[in-house]
Amino acid sequence: MNIEPTQLRPFIPSGKDFYYSKKFFQALGFQINWESDGIAELQWGAAVFLLQDFENEELQQNLMMYLSVTDLDEFWQQLKNSGVLNQFDDVRAREPTEFPWGIREVHLIDPAGVCWHIA
């Protein structure tokens, strides 16, 4: 079979407040491409995902996403300077750290509790 995947667009739960989560991701740099009936497609460069108006605490706290950026240090500076970490409740971040698996990452917990590995 010669079929190959061309895209992957995961559905990410928003947690209890869909509007609040959309605002958080917009503050990070994502733009809303479209929105309908509790789903919004968000995009930042080549990264695209679907934010779903859905809450399941156990799922959210066990879901992790990987986002690659062109410059991790610049991302970290922009994140700190933007005020995003203070503006949104329950959002946490760990500064760039070299991990045993050989990748330097920022860990960012979104408003729903999803852990984003940004490298």
All heavy atoms as an XYZ file, in Angstrom:
988
protein
N       0.852     -1.178      0.000
C       0.000      0.000      0.000
C       0.898      1.242      0.000
O       1.822      1.335      0.788
C      -0.908     -0.012      1.232
C      -1.965      1.051      1.190
S      -3.076      1.057      2.622
C      -4.064     -0.382      2.306
N       0.605      2.209     -0.854
C       1.421      3.411     -0.993
C       0.807      4.632     -0.329
O       1.257      5.744     -0.576
C       1.665      3.712     -2.479
C       2.517      2.640     -3.131
O       3.339      2.038     -2.463
N       2.303      2.398     -4.400
N      -0.174      4.441      0.477
C      -0.826      5.578      1.134
C       0.028      6.043      2.306
O       0.524      5.238      3.093
C      -2.236      5.187      1.634
C      -3.105      4.816      0.450
C      -2.860      6.311      2.441
C      -4.437      4.230      0.835
N       0.199      7.366      2.428
C       0.929      7.956      3.544
C       0.091      9.050      4.172
O      -0.640      9.751      3.470
C       2.242      8.566      3.046
C       3.224      7.548      2.541
C       4.537      8.179      2.135
O       4.818      9.317      2.559
O       5.288      7.537      1.389
N       0.191      9.239      5.488
C      -0.540     10.326      6.140
C      -0.056     11.681      5.636
O       1.127     11.846      5.318
C      -0.217     10.169      7.622
C       0.440      8.851      7.779
C       0.953      8.440      6.443
N      -0.947     12.639      5.572
C      -0.574     13.990      5.153
C      -0.794     15.022      6.254
O      -0.243     16.114      6.183
C      -1.366     14.418      3.907
O      -2.765     14.382      4.202
C      -1.053     13.516      2.733
N      -1.597     14.693      7.254
C      -1.830     15.622      8.356
C      -2.232     14.848      9.605
O      -2.768     13.753      9.510
C      -2.986     16.588      8.064
C      -2.725     17.588      7.006
C      -3.921     18.531      6.853
O      -4.843     18.543      7.656
N      -3.884     19.313      5.812
N      -1.990     15.467     10.742
C      -2.488     14.962     12.008
C      -3.027     16.167     12.768
O      -2.288     17.121     13.020
C      -1.367     14.285     12.814
C      -1.742     13.765     14.195
C      -2.780     12.647     14.086
C      -0.510     13.277     14.925
N      -4.302     16.161     13.073
C      -4.915     17.275     13.794
C      -5.641     16.721     15.023
O      -6.803     16.352     14.959
C      -5.905     18.018     12.902
C      -5.196     18.702     11.777
C      -6.120     19.517     10.938
N      -5.331     20.040      9.833
C      -5.607     21.139      9.205
N      -6.645     21.842      9.536
N      -4.853     21.540      8.212
N      -4.954     16.695     16.143
C      -5.565     16.130     17.347
C      -6.686     17.026     17.899
O      -6.669     18.246     17.722
C      -4.403     16.053     18.330
C      -3.450     17.098     17.855
C      -3.600     17.169     16.371
N      -7.636     16.398     18.550
C      -8.690     17.098     19.281
C      -8.215     17.231     20.722
O      -7.950     16.234     21.385
C      -9.999     16.304     19.234
C     -10.680     16.341     17.905
C     -10.187     15.633     16.823
C     -11.832     17.094     17.729
C     -10.813     15.660     15.593
C     -12.470     17.136     16.494
C     -11.959     16.415     15.431
N      -8.094     18.465     21.190
C      -7.604     18.749     22.531
C      -8.773     19.270     23.370
O      -9.472     20.202     22.949
C      -6.487     19.822     22.490
C      -5.362     19.405     21.533
C      -5.954     20.112     23.885
C      -4.672     18.128     21.900
N      -9.004     18.705     24.548
C     -10.104     19.191     25.389
C      -9.808     20.581     25.949
O      -8.678     20.878     26.330
C     -10.190     18.151     26.510
C      -8.843     17.512     26.553
C      -8.270     17.597     25.169
N     -10.850     21.383     25.995
C     -10.703     22.755     26.513
C     -10.756     22.809     28.030
O     -10.353     23.791     28.624
C     -11.806     23.644     25.953
O     -13.075     23.239     26.465
N     -11.304     21.770     28.649
C     -11.566     21.845     30.076
C     -12.896     22.530     30.307
O     -13.730     22.624     29.406
N     -13.078     23.059     31.511
C     -14.391     23.592     31.891
C     -14.804     24.863     31.169
O     -15.981     25.182     31.114
C     -14.462     23.798     33.398
C     -13.455     24.783     33.932
C     -13.498     24.860     35.449
C     -12.333     25.700     35.940
N     -12.198     25.639     37.372
N     -13.864     25.614     30.608
C     -14.207     26.901     29.996
C     -13.597     27.023     28.597
O     -12.438     27.406     28.445
C     -13.727     28.044     30.896
C     -14.284     29.401     30.492
O     -14.626     29.589     29.304
O     -14.349     30.276     31.377
N     -14.394     26.686     27.598
C     -13.963     26.707     26.196
C     -13.477     28.099     25.791
O     -12.412     28.246     25.192
C     -15.140     26.258     25.327
C     -14.864     26.180     23.856
C     -13.870     25.358     23.354
C     -15.643     26.888     22.964
C     -13.639     25.258     21.988
C     -15.422     26.803     21.594
C     -14.413     25.978     21.109
N     -14.223     29.128     26.140
C     -13.864     30.509     25.789
C     -12.506     30.887     26.407
O     -11.643     31.451     25.740
C     -14.962     31.467     26.265
C     -14.629     32.916     26.037
C     -14.779     33.499     24.778
C     -14.153     33.720     27.078
C     -14.456     34.829     24.560
C     -13.833     35.046     26.870
C     -13.994     35.598     25.613
O     -13.670     36.923     25.403
N     -12.329     30.568     27.653
C     -11.090     30.868     28.372
C      -9.884     30.172     27.719
O      -8.823     30.766     27.532
C     -11.263     30.426     29.826
C     -10.159     30.810     30.765
C     -10.007     32.115     31.206
C      -9.276     29.847     31.243
C      -8.999     32.459     32.108
C      -8.271     30.183     32.143
C      -8.139     31.489     32.564
O      -7.148     31.824     33.442
N     -10.062     28.903     27.357
C      -8.989     28.158     26.699
C      -8.652     28.763     25.346
O      -7.476     28.853     24.976
C      -9.373     26.684     26.535
O      -9.259     26.013     27.763
N      -9.656     29.170     24.592
C      -9.394     29.818     23.304
C      -8.565     31.076     23.502
O      -7.604     31.318     22.764
C     -10.709     30.179     22.596
C     -11.385     29.025     21.927
C     -12.548     29.485     21.055
C     -13.551     30.277     21.846
N     -14.705     30.722     21.071
N      -8.911     31.865     24.494
C      -8.165     33.099     24.767
C      -6.712     32.784     25.153
O      -5.792     33.494     24.757
C      -8.841     33.923     25.868
C     -10.139     34.545     25.432
C      -9.885     35.520     24.308
C     -11.150     36.090     23.746
N     -10.943     36.753     22.455
N      -6.516     31.739     25.928
C      -5.158     31.331     26.307
C      -4.337     30.997     25.071
O      -3.217     31.492     24.914
C      -5.207     30.123     27.253
C      -3.880     29.453     27.425
C      -2.898     30.037     28.212
C      -3.609     28.253     26.795
C      -1.651     29.432     28.361
C      -2.371     27.645     26.940
C      -1.394     28.232     27.719
N      -4.868     30.159     24.195
C      -4.102     29.761     23.019
C      -3.876     30.924     22.065
O      -2.817     31.021     21.447
C      -4.764     28.565     22.322
C      -4.543     27.285     23.070
C      -5.585     26.678     23.747
C      -3.287     26.709     23.127
C      -5.384     25.507     24.455
C      -3.068     25.534     23.836
C      -4.121     24.931     24.497
N      -4.817     31.841     21.986
C      -4.610     33.040     21.183
C      -3.488     33.895     21.779
O      -2.666     34.448     21.053
C      -5.899     33.844     21.070
C      -6.918     33.195     20.152
C      -8.216     33.972     20.110
O      -8.875     34.149     21.130
N      -8.576     34.422     18.928
N      -3.436     33.993     23.087
C      -2.377     34.764     23.747
C      -1.005     34.132     23.501
O       0.006     34.834     23.458
C      -2.657     34.872     25.249
N      -0.971     32.801     23.319
C       0.285     32.123     23.006
C       0.747     32.409     21.583
O       1.933     32.331     21.292
C       0.128     30.607     23.145
C       0.303     29.989     24.510
C       0.206     28.479     24.406
C       1.608     30.395     25.165
N      -0.194     32.707     20.695
C       0.173     32.962     19.299
C      -0.664     32.217     18.282
O      -0.507     32.412     17.080
N      -1.550     31.343     18.748
C      -2.418     30.609     17.830
C      -3.530     31.527     17.315
O      -3.994     32.411     18.034
C      -3.067     29.410     18.530
C      -2.136     28.254     18.741
C      -1.397     28.157     19.905
C      -1.984     27.271     17.770
C      -0.534     27.091     20.118
C      -1.126     26.204     17.974
C      -0.394     26.112     19.150
N      -3.949     31.292     16.085
C      -5.085     31.996     15.497
C      -6.216     31.005     15.289
O      -5.973     29.823     15.020
C      -4.712     32.622     14.167
C      -3.670     33.702     14.292
C      -3.342     34.325     12.948
O      -3.705     33.841     11.896
N      -2.623     35.435     13.000
N      -7.439     31.487     15.385
C      -8.602     30.641     15.137
C      -8.912     30.692     13.649
O      -9.202     31.758     13.106
C      -9.811     31.090     15.975
C      -9.492     30.931     17.468
C     -11.056     30.284     15.598
C     -10.556     31.455     18.408
N      -8.841     29.534     12.990
C      -9.170     29.452     11.569
C     -10.669     29.402     11.344
O     -11.188     29.988     10.410
C      -8.525     28.225     10.923
C      -7.022     28.344     10.824
O      -6.473     29.445     10.825
N      -6.345     27.215     10.736
N     -11.358     28.633     12.186
C     -12.812     28.544     12.125
C     -13.316     27.984     13.451
O     -12.565     27.400     14.225
C     -13.295     27.683     10.950
C     -12.754     26.280     10.929
C     -11.661     25.831     10.235
C     -13.246     25.143     11.654
N     -11.444     24.505     10.481
C     -12.420     24.049     11.338
C     -14.302     24.935     12.531
C     -12.611     22.784     11.869
C     -14.507     23.672     13.064
C     -13.658     22.614     12.725
N     -14.604     28.171     13.675
C     -15.224     27.702     14.914
C     -16.671     27.365     14.641
O     -17.368     28.091     13.929
C     -15.135     28.791     15.973
C     -15.723     28.404     17.299
C     -15.575     29.487     18.350
O     -14.860     30.478     18.108
O     -16.184     29.334     19.414
N     -17.134     26.243     15.223
C     -18.519     25.832     15.046
C     -18.896     24.805     16.096
O     -18.179     23.820     16.292
C     -18.709     25.221     13.652
O     -20.016     24.758     13.483
N     -19.999     25.019     16.765
C     -20.579     24.041     17.689
C     -19.574     23.417     18.665
O     -19.466     22.197     18.771
C     -21.288     22.920     16.911
C     -22.428     23.435     16.061
O     -23.097     24.401     16.486
O     -22.651     22.889     14.964
N     -18.826     24.238     19.351
C     -17.937     23.740     20.398
C     -16.616     23.179     19.906
O     -15.932     22.480     20.654
N     -16.240     23.475     18.687
C     -14.935     23.070     18.157
C     -14.332     24.268     17.445
O     -15.025     24.973     16.714
C     -15.035     21.884     17.189
C     -15.469     20.633     17.942
C     -13.715     21.636     16.471
C     -15.564     19.392     17.091
N     -13.051     24.502     17.677
C     -12.341     25.579     16.988
C     -11.019     25.032     16.481
O     -10.314     24.328     17.206
C     -12.095     26.756     17.924
N     -10.713     25.340     15.225
C      -9.412     24.961     14.686
C      -8.437     26.090     14.962
O      -8.678     27.230     14.570
C      -9.495     24.702     13.177
C      -8.148     24.254     12.612
C      -8.175     24.085     11.117
O      -8.103     25.124     10.403
O      -8.278     22.932     10.668
N      -7.348     25.762     15.658
C      -6.330     26.746     15.991
C      -5.056     26.430     15.241
O      -4.698     25.254     15.073
C      -6.073     26.764     17.491
C      -7.192     27.442     18.288
C      -8.216     26.446     18.740
C      -6.624     28.185     19.456
N      -4.356     27.487     14.816
C      -3.141     27.302     14.041
C      -2.110     28.352     14.411
O      -2.422     29.519     14.596
C      -3.440     27.409     12.544
C      -2.234     27.196     11.682
C      -2.585     27.072     10.209
O      -3.738     27.156      9.811
N      -1.569     26.842      9.399
N      -0.876     27.892     14.493
C       0.285     28.768     14.689
C       1.376     28.192     13.804
O       1.921     27.120     14.079
C       0.680     28.779     16.153
C       1.833     29.666     16.508
C       2.394     30.651     15.741
C       2.578     29.639     17.718
N       3.432     31.243     16.410
C       3.562     30.641     17.631
C       2.510     28.874     18.871
C       4.478     30.882     18.646
C       3.404     29.112     19.882
C       4.377     30.114     19.774
N       1.668     28.862     12.720
C       2.597     28.321     11.740
C       2.042     27.030     11.182
O       0.888     26.964     10.774
N       2.861     25.986     11.188
C       2.435     24.691     10.664
C       1.688     23.849     11.701
O       1.139     22.800     11.370
C       3.647     23.915     10.158
N       1.652     24.297     12.946
C       0.989     23.543     14.015
C      -0.509     23.834     14.016
O      -0.924     24.993     14.099
C       1.595     23.905     15.369
N      -1.303     22.777     13.920
C      -2.759     22.910     13.881
C      -3.372     21.872     14.820
O      -2.944     20.717     14.854
C      -3.307     22.684     12.448
C      -4.822     22.826     12.414
C      -2.665     23.636     11.463
N      -4.373     22.290     15.586
C      -5.136     21.342     16.388
C      -6.567     21.838     16.512
O      -6.880     22.976     16.181
C      -4.499     21.109     17.767
C      -4.628     22.253     18.730
C      -5.661     22.283     19.652
C      -3.701     23.291     18.725
C      -5.774     23.341     20.557
C      -3.803     24.342     19.620
C      -4.842     24.374     20.534
N      -7.433     20.952     16.970
C      -8.836     21.281     17.169
C      -9.106     21.349     18.663
O      -8.914     20.362     19.378
C      -9.726     20.233     16.504
C      -9.532     20.155     14.993
C     -10.033     18.835     14.445
C     -10.212     21.312     14.313
N      -9.503     22.509     19.121
C      -9.862     22.688     20.523
C     -11.330     22.339     20.660
O     -12.187     22.897     19.974
C      -9.615     24.132     20.965
C      -9.853     24.417     22.449
C      -8.851     23.664     23.320
C      -9.778     25.912     22.723
N     -11.610     21.393     21.530
C     -12.963     20.876     21.690
C     -13.543     21.306     23.026
O     -12.883     21.201     24.059
C     -12.924     19.348     21.603
C     -14.256     18.678     21.649
C     -14.123     17.167     21.496
O     -13.052     16.596     21.667
N     -15.229     16.518     21.198
N     -14.764     21.797     22.995
C     -15.474     22.171     24.214
C     -15.852     20.882     24.942
O     -16.941     20.347     24.794
C     -16.717     23.001     23.876
C     -17.397     23.564     25.114
O     -16.879     23.374     26.233
O     -18.451     24.194     24.954
N     -14.887     20.387     25.698
C     -15.028     19.079     26.336
C     -14.213     19.083     27.615
O     -13.090     19.598     27.639
C     -14.512     17.988     25.385
C     -14.553     16.598     25.948
C     -15.747     15.918     26.065
C     -13.381     15.977     26.363
C     -15.786     14.627     26.583
C     -13.407     14.690     26.888
C     -14.611     14.010     26.982
N     -14.784     18.514     28.653
C     -14.074     18.423     29.932
C     -14.079     16.991     30.428
O     -15.131     16.358     30.535
C     -14.724     19.324     30.986
C     -14.001     19.267     32.310
C     -14.645     20.129     33.390
O     -15.811     20.533     33.233
O     -13.977     20.381     34.394
N     -12.897     16.482     30.685
C     -12.708     15.186     31.313
C     -11.382     15.290     32.052
O     -10.309     15.162     31.452
C     -12.683     14.064     30.274
C     -12.475     12.704     30.905
O     -11.617     12.522     31.751
N     -13.279     11.736     30.476
N     -11.461     15.567     33.323
C     -10.266     15.885     34.113
C      -9.206     14.794     34.043
O      -8.015     15.077     33.914
C     -10.658     16.167     35.561
C      -9.600     16.925     36.306
C     -10.111     17.457     37.631
O     -11.202     18.052     37.657
O      -9.401     17.266     38.631
N      -9.623     13.539     34.112
C      -8.645     12.444     34.064
C      -7.912     12.428     32.716
O      -6.690     12.305     32.673
C      -9.336     11.101     34.294
C      -8.364      9.951     34.368
C      -9.042      8.635     34.703
O     -10.240      8.621     35.035
O      -8.346      7.606     34.618
N      -8.640     12.591     31.640
C      -8.017     12.653     30.311
C      -7.078     13.845     30.205
O      -5.926     13.712     29.775
C      -9.096     12.742     29.224
C      -8.590     13.060     27.818
C      -7.788     11.894     27.256
C      -9.743     13.416     26.908
N      -7.545     15.006     30.610
C      -6.767     16.239     30.485
C      -5.452     16.166     31.239
O      -4.419     16.621     30.756
C      -7.599     17.431     30.970
C      -8.785     17.728     30.085
C      -9.914     18.480     30.761
O     -11.006     18.462     30.270
N      -9.670     19.128     31.892
N      -5.484     15.603     32.431
C      -4.278     15.547     33.254
C      -3.309     14.454     32.813
O      -2.197     14.377     33.322
C      -4.650     15.386     34.719
C      -5.330     16.628     35.254
C      -5.723     16.520     36.708
O      -5.521     15.499     37.355
N      -6.300     17.583     37.236
N      -3.735     13.623     31.858
C      -2.870     12.571     31.343
C      -2.531     12.760     29.866
O      -1.835     11.935     29.288
C      -3.531     11.203     31.542
C      -3.498     10.786     32.991
O      -2.464     10.395     33.502
N      -4.618     10.924     33.665
N      -2.997     13.841     29.278
C      -2.742     14.114     27.871
C      -1.521     15.013     27.737
O      -1.377     15.997     28.471
C      -3.964     14.797     27.243
C      -3.878     15.121     25.754
C      -3.670     13.857     24.924
C      -5.148     15.841     25.315
N      -0.645     14.666     26.805
C       0.535     15.481     26.535
C       0.620     15.726     25.038
O       0.309     14.856     24.234
C       1.793     14.781     27.018
C       1.878     14.666     28.514
S       3.455     13.960     28.986
C       2.887     12.673     30.077
N       1.055     16.937     24.696
C       1.238     17.316     23.299
C       2.689     17.750     23.119
O       3.301     18.264     24.054
C       0.306     18.470     22.931
C      -1.165     18.117     22.999
S      -1.634     16.798     21.872
C      -1.254     17.535     20.293
N       3.205     17.564     21.917
C       4.567     17.971     21.589
C       4.485     19.051     20.523
O       3.859     18.855     19.481
C       5.360     16.769     21.085
C       6.800     17.095     20.762
C       7.778     17.014     21.740
C       7.176     17.473     19.485
C       9.109     17.317     21.455
C       8.501     17.770     19.188
C       9.453     17.690     20.174
O      10.763     17.983     19.889
N       5.090     20.198     20.784
C       5.109     21.323     19.856
C       6.553     21.733     19.645
O       7.257     22.041     20.600
C       4.295     22.497     20.428
C       4.312     23.793     19.636
C       3.614     23.623     18.292
C       3.638     24.900     20.444
N       6.983     21.737     18.402
C       8.343     22.136     18.067
C       8.330     23.588     17.591
O       7.481     23.969     16.785
C       8.867     21.214     16.953
O      10.172     21.573     16.596
N       9.251     24.386     18.118
C       9.387     25.791     17.710
C      10.790     26.010     17.148
O      11.704     25.230     17.412
C       9.103     26.764     18.887
C       7.654     26.656     19.350
C      10.048     26.517     20.052
N      10.958     27.085     16.398
C      12.248     27.347     15.759
C      13.321     27.770     16.747
O      14.507     27.530     16.515
C      12.104     28.421     14.667
O      11.507     29.580     15.236
C      11.265     27.924     13.505
N      12.940     28.399     17.865
C      13.918     28.865     18.849
C      13.297     28.783     20.239
O      12.459     29.609     20.609
C      14.333     30.305     18.521
C      15.467     30.814     19.402
O      15.505     30.484     20.605
O      16.306     31.565     18.884
N      13.699     27.781     20.995
C      13.113     27.545     22.315
C      13.388     28.690     23.283
O      12.503     29.102     24.035
C      13.623     26.229     22.901
C      12.977     25.804     24.216
C      11.475     25.570     24.049
C      13.653     24.570     24.772
N      14.600     29.231     23.270
C      14.930     30.326     24.184
C      14.103     31.573     23.876
O      13.639     32.253     24.788
C      16.424     30.635     24.139
C      17.250     29.493     24.719
O      16.873     28.978     25.786
O      18.250     29.114     24.099
N      13.925     31.859     22.605
C      13.097     33.008     22.222
C      11.648     32.772     22.620
O      10.968     33.673     23.114
C      13.194     33.265     20.718
C      12.455     34.521     20.294
C      12.635     34.833     18.816
O      13.621     34.404     18.215
O      11.755     35.529     18.284
N      11.157     31.542     22.434
C       9.794     31.216     22.868
C       9.648     31.466     24.368
O       8.680     32.083     24.815
C       9.453     29.754     22.546
C       8.166     29.313     23.178
C       6.946     29.631     22.607
C       8.168     28.609     24.379
C       5.758     29.250     23.212
C       6.989     28.227     24.993
C       5.778     28.549     24.400
N      10.616     30.993     25.151
C      10.567     31.142     26.606
C      10.543     32.623     27.005
O       9.758     33.029     27.855
C      11.722     30.412     27.255
C      11.781     30.574     28.746
C      12.723     31.226     29.469
C      10.822     30.082     29.699
N      12.421     31.167     30.805
C      11.259     30.471     30.982
C       9.649     29.349     29.596
C      10.569     30.158     32.141
C       8.952     29.029     30.759
C       9.412     29.435     32.012
N      11.395     33.435     26.366
C      11.428     34.873     26.661
C      10.088     35.526     26.327
O       9.563     36.321     27.109
C      12.529     35.565     25.863
C      13.852     35.722     26.551
C      13.795     36.092     28.011
O      14.296     35.338     28.829
N      13.241     37.218     28.384
N       9.538     35.199     25.168
C       8.254     35.772     24.771
C       7.145     35.346     25.728
O       6.277     36.139     26.073
C       7.901     35.382     23.336
C       8.734     36.102     22.314
C       8.358     35.724     20.893
O       7.435     34.961     20.642
N       9.103     36.258     19.941
N       7.190     34.075     26.141
C       6.189     33.580     27.083
C       6.256     34.346     28.400
O       5.241     34.813     28.915
C       6.396     32.081     27.327
C       5.403     31.398     28.253
C       3.999     31.418     27.662
C       5.836     29.966     28.528
N       7.463     34.534     28.928
C       7.627     35.277     30.188
C       7.227     36.742     30.023
O       6.553     37.302     30.886
C       9.068     35.182     30.680
C       9.444     33.832     31.208
C      10.768     33.798     31.942
C      11.825     34.674     31.362
N      13.111     34.604     32.055
N       7.647     37.366     28.934
C       7.380     38.790     28.718
C       5.923     39.087     28.392
O       5.459     40.201     28.627
C       8.268     39.340     27.601
C       9.734     39.315     27.958
O      10.104     39.220     29.124
N      10.584     39.373     26.953
N       5.207     38.103     27.871
C       3.824     38.329     27.436
C       2.846     38.471     28.598
O       1.758     39.012     28.429
C       3.362     37.171     26.545
O       3.191     35.985     27.321
N       3.196     37.944     29.752
C       2.283     37.967     30.883
C       1.289     36.819     30.888
O       0.444     36.725     31.783
N       1.375     35.932     29.903
C       0.447     34.804     29.800
C       0.453     33.964     31.070
O      -0.596     33.524     31.537
C       0.779     33.935     28.565
C       0.039     32.620     28.583
C       0.473     34.698     27.288
N       1.620     33.763     31.647
C       1.716     32.907     32.832
C       1.006     33.515     34.040
O       0.605     32.786     34.952
C       3.182     32.613     33.158
C       3.945     31.857     32.075
C       5.416     31.722     32.454
C       3.319     30.505     31.812
N       0.851     34.823     34.071
C       0.157     35.480     35.175
C      -1.303     35.756     34.850
O      -2.119     35.903     35.750
C       0.849     36.796     35.524
C       2.263     36.581     36.014
O       2.543     35.616     36.721
N       3.162     37.454     35.629
N      -1.605     35.848     33.588
C      -2.945     36.234     33.144
C      -3.955     35.097     33.240
O      -5.146     35.344     33.402
C      -2.865     36.726     31.696
C      -4.142     37.235     31.116
C      -3.955     37.676     29.667
O      -2.859     37.657     29.129
N      -5.039     38.057     29.047
N      -3.499     33.851     33.134
C      -4.417     32.715     33.090
C      -4.208     31.822     34.311
O      -3.112     31.315     34.549
C      -4.199     31.918     31.798
C      -4.578     32.695     30.569
C      -3.644     33.498     29.924
C      -5.866     32.644     30.075
C      -3.988     34.228     28.804
C      -6.224     33.372     28.956
C      -5.285     34.170     28.315
N      -5.295     31.618     35.064
C      -5.251     30.754     36.252
C      -4.899     29.324     35.852
O      -5.267     28.858     34.789
C      -6.610     30.744     36.953
C      -6.970     32.100     37.537
O      -6.058     32.902     37.788
O      -8.175     32.357     37.715
N      -4.219     28.639     36.702
C      -3.866     27.226     36.539
C      -2.857     26.964     35.427
O      -2.551     25.812     35.145
C      -5.112     26.352     36.313
C      -6.084     26.436     37.484
O      -5.610     26.588     38.626
O      -7.296     26.362     37.252
N      -2.348     27.994     34.778
C      -1.319     27.808     33.756
C       0.035     27.849     34.455
O       0.306     28.739     35.250
C      -1.421     28.901     32.663
C      -0.215     28.867     31.740
C      -2.707     28.734     31.877
N       0.847     26.838     34.153
C       2.182     26.765     34.746
C       3.190     26.423     33.659
O       2.833     25.821     32.649
C       2.232     25.672     35.827
C       1.193     25.830     36.902
C       1.231     24.734     37.960
N       1.217     23.346     37.544
C       0.157     22.669     37.105
N      -0.987     23.278     36.942
N       0.231     21.395     36.811
N       4.419     26.786     33.902
C       5.469     26.458     32.932
C       6.782     26.199     33.655
O       7.055     26.792     34.695
C       5.640     27.591     31.930
N       7.554     25.323     33.085
C       8.915     25.039     33.562
C       9.877     25.587     32.519
O       9.716     25.355     31.331
C       9.120     23.536     33.716
C      10.555     23.187     34.130
C      10.830     21.716     34.046
N      10.123     21.028     35.125
C      10.144     19.721     35.289
N      10.797     18.954     34.448
N       9.495     19.166     36.283
N      10.887     26.304     32.982
C      11.871     26.904     32.078
C      12.542     25.828     31.218
O      12.473     24.638     31.537
C      12.905     27.679     32.876
C      13.743     26.823     33.777
C      14.645     27.647     34.667
O      14.445     28.859     34.797
O      15.569     27.057     35.255
N      13.214     26.236     30.144
C      13.889     25.263     29.288
C      14.810     24.356     30.103
O      15.624     24.829     30.888
C      14.693     26.134     28.315
C      13.933     27.420     28.249
C      13.382     27.611     29.637
N      14.618     23.062     29.920
C      15.348     22.054     30.682
C      15.797     20.947     29.740
O      15.023     20.505     28.893
C      14.442     21.451     31.787
O      13.955     22.515     32.612
C      15.171     20.435     32.633
N      17.014     20.486     29.911
C      17.529     19.341     29.148
C      17.051     18.074     29.857
O      17.307     17.891     31.051
C      19.055     19.377     29.099
C      19.676     18.270     28.292
C      19.596     18.511     26.796
O      19.624     19.677     26.365
O      19.515     17.524     26.056
N      16.358     17.207     29.125
C      15.801     15.996     29.717
C      16.628     14.772     29.320
O      17.359     14.808     28.325
C      14.334     15.839     29.306
C      13.448     16.816     30.020
C      13.154     18.038     29.438
C      12.960     16.540     31.285
C      12.359     18.964     30.105
C      12.170     17.460     31.959
C      11.867     18.669     31.371
N      16.541     13.690     30.107
C      17.346     12.490     29.846
C      17.150     11.914     28.441
O      18.030     11.230     27.932
C      16.875     11.494     30.909
C      16.316     12.328     32.002
C      15.743     13.549     31.324
N      16.016     12.202     27.828
C      15.775     11.669     26.484
C      16.466     12.516     25.408
O      16.294     12.280     24.221
C      14.287     11.517     26.190
C      13.421     12.692     26.548
C      13.101     13.750     25.750
C      12.740     12.915     27.777
N      12.278     14.627     26.410
C      12.032     14.138     27.669
C      12.654     12.202     28.986
C      11.257     14.664     28.696
C      11.872     12.735     30.004
C      11.198     13.946     29.854
N      17.269     13.498     25.840
C      18.114     14.234     24.920
C      17.473     15.430     24.242
O      18.022     15.968     23.293
N      16.346     15.862     24.744
C      15.656     17.012     24.154
C      15.504     18.096     25.217
O      15.148     17.822     26.368
C      14.273     16.619     23.600
C      14.432     15.562     22.508
C      13.554     17.837     23.030
C      13.138     15.023     21.963
N      15.770     19.311     24.825
C      15.594     20.474     25.702
C      14.171     20.985     25.478
O      13.780     21.271     24.345
C      16.629     21.534     25.331
C      16.774     22.621     26.338
C      18.096     23.371     26.089
N      18.063     24.605     26.828
C      17.728     25.781     26.311
N      17.432     25.898     25.040
N      17.705     26.850     27.069
N      13.402     21.107     26.553
C      11.984     21.434     26.450
C      11.532     22.427     27.498
O      12.099     22.509     28.585
C      11.108     20.175     26.644
C      11.356     19.063     25.687
C      10.495     17.843     25.980
O       9.826     17.780     27.036
O      10.499     16.921     25.143
N      10.468     23.149     27.170
C       9.657     23.899     28.116
C       8.409     23.065     28.325
O       7.813     22.582     27.357
C       9.276     25.292     27.545
C       8.169     25.936     28.375
C      10.485     26.195     27.466
N       8.014     22.863     29.564
C       6.746     22.194     29.842
C       5.739     23.269     30.233
O       5.983     24.050     31.155
C       6.894     21.168     30.959
C       7.690     19.983     30.534
N       8.115     19.028     31.415
C       8.127     19.585     29.310
C       8.801     18.099     30.758
N       8.818     18.422     29.486
N       4.634     23.280     29.522
C       3.590     24.282     29.726
C       2.276     23.558     29.978
O       1.844     22.743     29.159
C       3.481     25.173     28.479
C       2.401     26.241     28.467
C       2.672     27.304     29.536
C       2.321     26.887     27.088
N       1.669     23.830     31.112
C       0.370     23.240     31.456
C      -0.706     24.245     31.070
O      -0.724     25.368     31.587
C       0.268     22.907     32.960
C       1.451     22.062     33.428
C      -1.065     22.234     33.267
C       1.585     20.716     32.786
N      -1.602     23.847     30.167
C      -2.657     24.756     29.707
C      -3.803     24.830     30.715
O      -3.785     24.122     31.734
C      -3.104     24.385     28.286
C      -3.975     23.136     28.194
O      -4.556     22.685     29.205
O      -4.098     22.615     27.065
N      -4.807     25.673     30.495
C      -5.885     25.831     31.475
C      -6.651     24.550     31.795
O      -7.220     24.415     32.875
C      -6.813     26.865     30.825
C      -5.927     27.675     29.952
C      -4.929     26.678     29.416
N      -6.664     23.585     30.871
C      -7.369     22.332     31.111
C      -6.514     21.322     31.869
O      -7.029     20.319     32.348
C      -7.824     21.721     29.780
N      -5.196     21.561     31.941
C      -4.296     20.625     32.593
C      -3.489     19.780     31.623
O      -2.739     18.903     32.049
N      -3.633     20.023     30.321
C      -2.859     19.308     29.313
C      -1.410     19.812     29.372
O      -1.177     21.025     29.451
C      -3.448     19.519     27.903
C      -2.567     18.876     26.835
C      -4.871     18.976     27.829
N      -0.457     18.889     29.333
C       0.962     19.254     29.372
C       1.499     19.339     27.950
O       1.473     18.362     27.204
C       1.756     18.225     30.165
S       3.529     18.601     30.258
N       1.969     20.513     27.586
C       2.579     20.755     26.275
C       4.080     20.707     26.423
O       4.653     21.488     27.200
C       2.123     22.107     25.728
C       0.672     22.146     25.361
C      -0.385     22.205     26.218
C       0.129     22.109     24.048
N      -1.565     22.214     25.512
C      -1.284     22.160     24.180
C       0.697     22.047     22.773
C      -2.122     22.142     23.076
C      -0.141     22.032     21.676
C      -1.543     22.068     21.833
N       4.730     19.806     25.696
C       6.185     19.713     25.641
C       6.600     20.564     24.447
O       6.339     20.211     23.305
C       6.641     18.267     25.419
C       6.372     17.387     26.579
N       7.392     16.784     27.283
C       5.216     16.992     27.178
C       6.868     16.036     28.249
N       5.555     16.157     28.210
N       7.244     21.685     24.710
C       7.635     22.608     23.652
C       9.146     22.538     23.519
O       9.872     22.738     24.494
C       7.133     24.037     23.955
C       5.620     23.998     24.114
C       7.565     24.994     22.856
C       5.006     25.172     24.780
N       9.598     22.212     22.330
C      11.029     21.990     22.102
C      11.498     22.689     20.852
O      10.720     23.054     20.006
C      11.319     20.497     21.997
